């Protein structure tokens, strides 16, 4: 009787440990994006964290079903920058968001009205575009391209 009780306790402990390991594994897979639909919130959070701390960041993006309405660009660097290009890319469809150079002093934010009309966005649905930005440093003239980060939000009417 004592042996059976000991075996039952061991089996129960084993099942509890196994359940905890499975739950942890599912959480890790979901956060890493291994299961479509589960990891998107993790990626959106990572993208939002990137833009909050980027040297040149997109503070807000307003996109409606037919065009990009506004983007707000912020310069967090110690030097003036001259933005020459901001491109939103979705599966190889590239949309130029700037029609002229935008100069941003250190710590300055500017609201820009882009003219891109080739955006894929359905009113009320979420969107996510890969962003490519090209800018020059005001003091040195050195040119930089920052790409590979996504920006997302909800499409307006």
Contact map, one row per residue, 1 for C-alpha under 8 A:
1111100000000000000000000000000000000000000000000000000000000000000000000000000000000000000000000000000000000000000000000000000000000000000000000000000000000
1111110000000000000000000000000000000000000000000000000000000000000000000000000000000000000000000000000000000000000000000000000000000000000000000000000000000
1111111000000000000000000000000000000000000000000000000000000000000000000000000000000000000000000000000000000000000000000000000000000000000000000000000000000
1111111100000000000000000000000000000000000000000000000000000000000000000000000000000000000000000000000000000000000000000000000000000000000000000000000000000
1111111110000000000000000000000000000000000000000000000000000000000000000000000000000000000000000000000000000000000000000000000000000000000000000000000000000
0111111111000000000000000000000000000000000000000000000000000000000000000000000000000000000000000000000000000000000000000000000000000000000000000000000000000
0011111111100000000000000000000000000000000000000000000000000000000000000000000000000000000000000000000000000000000000000000000000000000000000000000000000000
0001111111110000000000000000000000000000000000000000000000000000000000000000000000000000000000000000000000000000000000000000000000000000000000000000000000000
0000111111111000000000000000000000000000000000000000000000000000000000000000000000000000000000000000000000000000000000000000000000000000000000000000000000000
0000011111111100000000000000000000000000000000000000000000000000000000000000000000000000000000000000000000000000000000000000000000000000000000000000000000000
0000001111111110000000000000000000000000000000000000000000000000000000000000000000000000000000000000000000000000000000000000000000000000000000000000000000000
0000000111111111000000000000000000000000000000000000000000000000000000000000000000000000000000000000000000000000000000000000000000000000000000000000000000000
0000000011111111100000000000000000000000000000000000000000000000000000000000000000000000000000000000000000000000000000000000000000000000000000000000000000000
0000000001111111110000000000000000000000000000000000000000000000000000000000000000000000000000000000000000000000000000000000000000000000000000000000000000000
0000000000111111111000000000000000000000000000000000000000000000000000000000000000000000000000000000000000000000000000000000000000000000000000000000000000000
0000000000011111111100000000000000000000000000000000000000000000000000000000000000000000000000000000000000000000000000000000000000000000000000000000000000000
0000000000001111111110000000000000000000000000000000000000000000000000000000000000000000000000000000000000000000000000000000000000000000000000000000000000000
0000000000000111111111000000000000000000000000000000000000000000000000000000000000000000000000000000000000000000000000000000000000000000000000000000000000000
0000000000000011111111100000000000000000000000000000000000000000000000000000000000000000000000000000000000000000000000000000000000000000000000000000000000000
0000000000000001111111110000000000000000000000000000000000000000000000000000000000000000000000000000000000000000000000000000000000000000000000000000000000000
0000000000000000111111111000000000000000000000000000000000000000000000000000000000000000000000000000000000000000000000000000000000000000000000000000000000000
0000000000000000011111111100000000000000000000000000000000000000000000000000000000000000000000000000000000000000000000000000000000000000000000000000000000000
0000000000000000001111111110000000000000000000000000000000000000000000000000000000000000000000000000000000000000000000000000000000000000000000000000000000000
0000000000000000000111111111000000000000000000000000000000000000000000000000000000000000000000000000000000000000000000000000000000000000000000000000000000000
0000000000000000000011111111100000000000000000000000000000000000000000000000000000000000000000000000000000000000000000000000000000000000000000000000000000000
0000000000000000000001111111110000000000000000000000000000000000000000000000000000000000000000000000000000000000000000000000000000000000000000000000000000000
0000000000000000000000111111111000000000000000000000000000000000000000000000000000000000000000000000000000000000000000000000000000000000000000000000000000000
0000000000000000000000011111111100000000000000000000000000000000000000000000000000000000000000000000000000000000000000000000000000000000000000000000000000000
0000000000000000000000001111111111100010000000000000000000000000000000000000000000000000000000000000000000000000000000000000000000000000000000000000000000000
0000000000000000000000000111111111100110010000000000000000000000000000000000000000000000000000000000000000000000000000000000000000000000000000000000000000000
0000000000000000000000000011111111000111111000000000000000000000000000000000000000000000000000000000000000000000000000000000000000000000000000000000000000000
0000000000000000000000000001111111000010011000000000000000000000000000000000000000000000000000000000000000000000000000000000000000000000000000000000000000000
0000000000000000000000000000111111111111011000000000000000000000000000000000000000000000000000000000000000000000000000000000000000000000000000000000000000000
0000000000000000000000000000111111110110000000000000000000000000000000000000000000000000000000000000000000000000000000000000000000000000000000000000000000000
0000000000000000000000000000110011111110000000000000000000000000000000000000000000000000000000000000000000000000000000000000000000000000000000000000000000000
0000000000000000000000000000000011111111000000000000000000000000000000000000000000000000000000000000000000000000000000000000000000000000000000000000000000000
0000000000000000000000000000000010111111000000000000000000000000000000000000000000000000000000000000000000000000000000000000000000000000000000000000000000000
0000000000000000000000000000011011111111100000000000000000000000000000000000000000000000000000000000000000000000000000000000000000000000000000000000000000000
0000000000000000000000000000111111111111111000000000000000000000000000000000000000000000000000000000000000000000000000000000000000000000000000000000000000000
0000000000000000000000000000001010011111111100000000000000000000000000000000000000000000000000000000000000000000000000000000000000000000000000000000000000000
0000000000000000000000000000001000000111111110000000000000000000000000000000000000000000000000000000000000000000000000000000000000000000000000000000000000000
0000000000000000000000000000011110000011111111000000000000000000000000000000000000000000000000000000000000000000000000000000000000000000000000000000000000000
0000000000000000000000000000001110000011111111100000000000000000000000000000000000000000000000000000000000000000000000000000000000000000000000000000000000000
0000000000000000000000000000000000000001111111110000000000000000000000000000000000000000000000000000000000000000000000000000000000000000000000000000000100000
0000000000000000000000000000000000000000111111111000000000000000000000000000000000000000000000000000000000000000000000000000000000000000000000000000000000000
0000000000000000000000000000000000000000011111111100000000000000000000000000000000000000000000000000000000000000000000000000000000000000000000000000000000000
0000000000000000000000000000000000000000001111111110000000000000000000000000000000000000000000000000000000000000000000000000000000000000000000000000111000000
0000000000000000000000000000000000000000000111111111000000000000000000000000000000000000000000000000000000000000000000000000000000000000000000000000001000000
0000000000000000000000000000000000000000000011111111100000000000000000000000000000000000000000000000000000000000000000000000000000000000000000000000000000000
0000000000000000000000000000000000000000000001111111110000000000000000000000000000000000000000000000000000000000000000000000000000000000000000000000100000000
0000000000000000000000000000000000000000000000111111110011100000000000000000000000000000000000000000000000000000000000000000000000000000000000000000000000000
0000000000000000000000000000000000000000000000011111110010100000000000000000000000000000000000000000000000000000000000000000000000000000000000000000000000000
0000000000000000000000000000000000000000000000001111111010000000000000000000000000000000000000000000000000000000000000000000000000000000000000000000000000000
0000000000000000000000000000000000000000000000000111111110000000000000000001000000000000000000000000000000000000000000000000000000000000000000000000000000000
0000000000000000000000000000000000000000000000000000111110000000000000000011100000000000000000000000000000000000000000000000000000000000000000000000000000000
0000000000000000000000000000000000000000000000000000011111000000000000001111100000000000000000000000000000000000000000000000000000000000000000000000000000000
0000000000000000000000000000000000000000000000000011111111100000000000001111000000000000000000000000000000000000000000000000000000000000000000000000000000000
0000000000000000000000000000000000000000000000000010000111111000000000111100000000000000000000000000000000000000000000000000000000000000000000000000000000000
0000000000000000000000000000000000000000000000000011000011111000000000111100000000000000000000000000000000000000000000000000000000000000000000000000000000000
0000000000000000000000000000000000000000000000000000000001111100000001111000000000000000000000000000000000000000000000000000000000000000000000000000000000000
0000000000000000000000000000000000000000000000000000000001111110000111110000000000000000000000000000000000000000000000000000000000000000000000000000000010000
0000000000000000000000000000000000000000000000000000000000011111000111100000000000000000000000000000000000000000000000000000000000000000000000000000000000110
0000000000000000000000000000000000000000000000000000000000001111111111000000000000000000000000000000000000000000000000001000000000000000000000000000000001110
0000000000000000000000000000000000000000000000000000000000000111111110000000000000000000000000000000000000000000000000001110000000000000000000000000000000111
0000000000000000000000000000000000000000000000000000000000000011111000000000000000000000000000000000000000000000000000111110000000000000000000000000000000111
0000000000000000000000000000000000000000000000000000000000000011111100000000000000000000000000000000000000000000000011101000000000000000000000000000000000000
0000000000000000000000000000000000000000000000000000000000000011111110000000000000000000000000000000000000000000001111100000000000000000000000000000000000000
0000000000000000000000000000000000000000000000000000000000001111011111100000000000000000000000001000000000000000111110100000000000000000000000000000000000000
0000000000000000000000000000000000000000000000000000000000001111001111100000000000000000000000000000000000000000111000000000000000000000000000000000000000000
0000000000000000000000000000000000000000000000000000000000011110000111110000000000000000000000000000000000000011110000000000000000000000000000000000000000000
0000000000000000000000000000000000000000000000000000000001111100000111111000000000000000000000000000000000000011110000000000000000000000000000000000000000000
0000000000000000000000000000000000000000000000000000000001111000000001111100000000000000000000000000000000001111000000000000000000000000000000000000000000000
0000000000000000000000000000000000000000000000000000000111110000000000111110000000000000000000000000000000001111000000000000000000000000000000000000000000000
0000000000000000000000000000000000000000000000000000000111100000000000011111000000000000000000000000000100111100000000000000000000000000000000000000000000000
0000000000000000000000000000000000000000000000000000001110000000000000001111100110000000000000000000000111111000000000000000000000000000000000000000000000000
0000000000000000000000000000000000000000000000000000011110000000000000000111110000000000000000000000000001110000000000000000000000000000000000000000000000000
0000000000000000000000000000000000000000000000000000001100000000000000000011111100000000000000000000000001100000000000000000000000000000000000000000000000000
0000000000000000000000000000000000000000000000000000000000000000000000000001111100000000000000000000000001100000000000000000000000000000000000000000000000000
0000000000000000000000000000000000000000000000000000000000000000000000000000111110000000000000000000000011000000000000000000000000000000111000000000000000000
0000000000000000000000000000000000000000000000000000000000000000000000000010111111000000000000000000001111000000000000000000000000000000111000000000000000000
0000000000000000000000000000000000000000000000000000000000000000000000000010001111100000000000000000001111000000000000000000000000000011110000000000000000000
0000000000000000000000000000000000000000000000000000000000000000000000000000000111110000000000000000111100000000000000000000000000000011110000000000000000000
0000000000000000000000000000000000000000000000000000000000000000000000000000000011111100000000000000111100000000000000000000000000001111000000000000000000000
0000000000000000000000000000000000000000000000000000000000000000000000000000000001111100000000000101110000000000000000000000000000001111000000000000000000000
0000000000000000000000000000000000000000000000000000000000000000000000000000000000111110000000011100100000000000000000000000000000011110000000000000000000000
0000000000000000000000000000000000000000000000000000000000000000000000000000000000111111000000011100000000000000000000000000000000111100000000000000000000000
0000000000000000000000000000000000000000000000000000000000000000000000000000000000001111100001111100000000000000000000000000000000111000000000000000000000000
0000000000000000000000000000000000000000000000000000000000000000000000000000000000000111110001111000000000000000000000000000000011110000000000000000000000000
0000000000000000000000000000000000000000000000000000000000000000000000000000000000000011111111100000000000000000000000000000000011110000000000000000000000000
0000000000000000000000000000000000000000000000000000000000000000000000000000000000000001111111000000000000000000000000010000000111000000000000000000000000000
0000000000000000000000000000000000000000000000000000000000000000000000000000000000000000111110000000000000000000000000000000000000000000000000000000000000000
0000000000000000000000000000000000000000000000000000000000000000000000000000000000000000111111000000000000000000000000000000000000000000000000000000000000000
0000000000000000000000000000000000000000000000000000000000000000000000000000000000000000111111100000000000000000000000000000000000000000000000000000000000000
0000000000000000000000000000000000000000000000000000000000000000000000000000000000000011110111110000000000000000000000000000000000000000000000000000000000000
0000000000000000000000000000000000000000000000000000000000000000000000000000000000000011100011111000000000000000000111100000000000000000000000000000000000000
0000000000000000000000000000000000000000000000000000000000000000000000000000000000001111000001111110000000000000000100000000000000000000000000000000000000000
0000000000000000000000000000000000000000000000000000000000000000000100000000000000001111000000111110000000000000011100000000000000000000000000000000000000000
0000000000000000000000000000000000000000000000000000000000000000000000000000000000011110000000011111100000000001011000000000000000000000000000000000000000000
0000000000000000000000000000000000000000000000000000000000000000000000000000000000000000000000011111100000000000011000000000000000000000000000000000000000000
0000000000000000000000000000000000000000000000000000000000000000000000000000000000010000000000000111110000000000000000000000000000000000000000000000000000000
0000000000000000000000000000000000000000000000000000000000000000000000000000000001111000000000000111111000000000000000000000000000000000000000000000000000000
0000000000000000000000000000000000000000000000000000000000000000000000000000000001110000000000000001111100000000000000000000000000000000000000000000000000000
0000000000000000000000000000000000000000000000000000000000000000000000000000000111100000000000000000111110000000000000000000000000000000000000000000000000000
0000000000000000000000000000000000000000000000000000000000000000000000000110000111100000000000000000011111111100000000000000000000000000000000000000000000000
0000000000000000000000000000000000000000000000000000000000000000000000000010001110000000000000000000001111110000000000000000000000000000000000000000000000000
0000000000000000000000000000000000000000000000000000000000000000000000000011111110000000000000000000000111110000000000000000000000000000000000000000000000000
0000000000000000000000000000000000000000000000000000000000000000000000000111110000000000000000000000000111111000000000000000000000000000000000000000000000000
0000000000000000000000000000000000000000000000000000000000000000000000000111000000000000000000000000000111111100000000000000000000000000000000000000000000000
0000000000000000000000000000000000000000000000000000000000000000000000011110000000000000000000000000000100111110000000000000000000000000000000000000000000000
0000000000000000000000000000000000000000000000000000000000000000000000011100000000000000000000000000000100011111000000000000000000000000000000000000000000000
0000000000000000000000000000000000000000000000000000000000000000000001111000000000000000000000000000000000001111100000000000000000000000000000000000000000000
0000000000000000000000000000000000000000000000000000000000000000000001111000000000000000000000000100000000000111110000000000000000000000000000000000000000000
0000000000000000000000000000000000000000000000000000000000000000000111100000000000000000000000000000000000000011111000000000000000000000000000000000000000000
0000000000000000000000000000000000000000000000000000000000000000000111100000000000000000000000001110000000000001111100000000000000000000000000000000000000000
0000000000000000000000000000000000000000000000000000000000000000001110000000000000000000000000001110000000000000111110000000000000000000000000000000000000000
0000000000000000000000000000000000000000000000000000000000000000001100000000000000000000000000111000000000000000011111100000000000000000000000000000000000000
0000000000000000000000000000000000000000000000000000000000000000011100000000000000000000000000100000000000000000001111100000000000000000000000000000000000000
0000000000000000000000000000000000000000000000000000000000000000011000000000000000000000000000100000000000000000000111110000000000000000000000000000000000000
0000000000000000000000000000000000000000000000000000000000000000111100000000000000000000000000100000000000000000000111111000000000000000000000000000000000000
0000000000000000000000000000000000000000000000000000000000000000100000000000000000000000010000000000000000000000000001111100000000000000000000000000000000000
0000000000000000000000000000000000000000000000000000000000000011110000000000000000000000000000000000000000000000000000111110111000000000000000000000000000100
0000000000000000000000000000000000000000000000000000000000000001100000000000000000000000000000000000000000000000000000011111110000000000000000000000000000100
0000000000000000000000000000000000000000000000000000000000000001100000000000000000000000000000000000000000000000000000001111100000000000000000000000000001111
0000000000000000000000000000000000000000000000000000000000000000000000000000000000000000000000000000000000000000000000000111110000000000000000000000000001111
0000000000000000000000000000000000000000000000000000000000000000000000000000000000000000000000000000000000000000000000001111111000000000000000000000000001100
0000000000000000000000000000000000000000000000000000000000000000000000000000000000000000000000000000000000000000000000001101111100000000000000000000000111100
0000000000000000000000000000000000000000000000000000000000000000000000000000000000000000000000000000000000000000000000001000111110000000000000000000000111100
0000000000000000000000000000000000000000000000000000000000000000000000000000000000000000010000000000000000000000000000000000011111000000000000000000011110000
0000000000000000000000000000000000000000000000000000000000000000000000000000000000000001110000000000000000000000000000000000001111100000000000000000011100000
0000000000000000000000000000000000000000000000000000000000000000000000000000000000000001110000000000000000000000000000000000000111110000000000000011111000000
0000000000000000000000000000000000000000000000000000000000000000000000000000000000000111100000000000000000000000000000000000000011111000000000000011111000000
0000000000000000000000000000000000000000000000000000000000000000000000000000000000001111100000000000000000000000000000000000000001111100000000001111100000000
0000000000000000000000000000000000000000000000000000000000000000000000000000000000111110000000000000000000000000000000000000000000111110000000001110000000000
0000000000000000000000000000000000000000000000000000000000000000000000000000000000111100000000000000000000000000000000000000000000011111000000111100000000000
0000000000000000000000000000000000000000000000000000000000000000000000000000000011111000000000000000000000000000000000000000000000001111100000111000000000000
0000000000000000000000000000000000000000000000000000000000000000000000000000000011110000000000000000000000000000000000000000000000000111110011110000000000000
0000000000000000000000000000000000000000000000000000000000000000000000000000001111000000000000000000000000000000000000000000000000000011111111100000000000000
0000000000000000000000000000000000000000000000000000000000000000000000000000001111000000000000000000000000000000000000000000000000000001111110000000000000000
0000000000000000000000000000000000000000000000000000000000000000000000000000001100000000000000000000000000000000000000000000000000000000111110000000000000000
0000000000000000000000000000000000000000000000000000000000000000000000000000000000000000000000000000000000000000000000000000000000000000111111000000000000000
0000000000000000000000000000000000000000000000000000000000000000000000000000000000000000000000000000000000000000000000000000000000000001111111100000000000000
0000000000000000000000000000000000000000000000000000000000000000000000000000000000000000000000000000000000000000000000000000000000000001100111110000000000000
0000000000000000000000000000000000000000000000000000000000000000000000000000000000000000000000000000000000000000000000000000000000000111100011111000000000000
0000000000000000000000000000000000000000000000000000000000000000000000000000000000000000000000000000000000000000000000000000000000000111000001111100000000000
0000000000000000000000000000000000000000000000000000000000000000000000000000000000000000000000000000000000000000000000000000000000011110000000111110000000000
0000000000000000000000000000000000000000000000000000000000000000000000000000000000000000000000000000000000000000000000000000000000011100000000011111000000000
0000000000000000000000000000000000000000000000000000000000000000000000000000000000000000000000000000000000000000000000000000000001111000000000001111100000000
0000000000000000000000000000000000000000000000000000000000000000000000000000000000000000000000000000000000000000000000000000000001110000000000000111110000000
0000000000000000000000000000000000000000000000100100000000000000000000000000000000000000000000000000000000000000000000000000000001110000000000000011111000000
0000000000000000000000000000000000000000000000100000000000000000000000000000000000000000000000000000000000000000000000000000000111100000000000000001111100000
0000000000000000000000000000000000000000000000110000000000000000000000000000000000000000000000000000000000000000000000000000000111100000000000000000111110000
0000000000000000000000000000000000000000000100000000000000000000000000000000000000000000000000000000000000000000000000000000011110000000000000000000011111000
0000000000000000000000000000000000000000000000000000000000001000000000000000000000000000000000000000000000000000000000000000011100000000000000000000001111100
0000000000000000000000000000000000000000000000000000000000000010000000000000000000000000000000000000000000000000000000000011111000000000000000000000000111110
0000000000000000000000000000000000000000000000000000000000000111100000000000000000000000000000000000000000000000000000001111111000000000000000000000000011111
0000000000000000000000000000000000000000000000000000000000000111100000000000000000000000000000000000000000000000000000000011000000000000000000000000000001111
0000000000000000000000000000000000000000000000000000000000000001100000000000000000000000000000000000000000000000000000000011000000000000000000000000000000111
